């Protein structure tokens, strides 16, 4: 008698994980922005980010503090 073995593999998602930083595409999804708009906001300093090498990283704590501090009009 042969037994079938089922192996469960974790599902790959594009959702942010427990990392300390977000990528720009992740922030774009969180804010319902296009990637281009999110990159523009990162480059002009609207969204708090740091550049490491050639990559932009958005520290989660700074991002959520910034987001929580926005007023109804979108001003900081």
N, C-alpha and C positions, 0 to 999 in steps of 0.2 A: 504494500500500500504506500503510495507516494503522498507526502504532505506538501501542500503549497505553503510557501513562506511569503508573508507580506511584510515588506519593510516600509516603515513610515519615514518619510523624508520631510524635514521642515520646509514649509512653503516659502519660497522667495517672494518678497514684496518690495515695493518701492517706498514703503512707509519708513519714516525716521525711527531709529532704534535708540538705545540708551547711551549713545555716544554723547560727548560733551559739546559737539558742534553740529550745525546743520550745513548742508551744501546750499548753493543758490537755487538749484532746481527744487529742493525740498521746501525752502522758504517760499518760492513762487507758488507751489501747490498749497501750502498752508494759508497763504494770503489770497489765493485765487487770482494771481497775477500771471502774465506771460513770463517766460524765462527772460526775454529781453528787457521787460520792465523791471523785473527783480534785479537783474545785473545793473541796470541804470541806477536804481536806488542804492545799491551797494557801492557802486563807483562814486556817486555824489555824496555819500555819507548819510543818506536818509535812513537806511537800514544799517545798524552797527555791524561791522565786519572787519576782519583782519585778512591781510594777504600773506600767505606763506608760500614762498616760491612763486609759482605761476597760478596758484589756486586761491580762491576766496573761501573763507570759512566764517560762519556766523556762530559765535558762542551762544549756546542755548539760553543761558541765564541773562546775558545782555539783551538778546533778542526779545525774550519775554518781558523783561523790565521795560524795554523801549515800547513794546506793544501795549503793556498795561498802562503806560504813561500817556498814550495818545488821547486827545480830547475828542469830543463828538465831531469836531471839524477836521480831525486828522492832524492837528498841530501837536508838536511835542510840548 
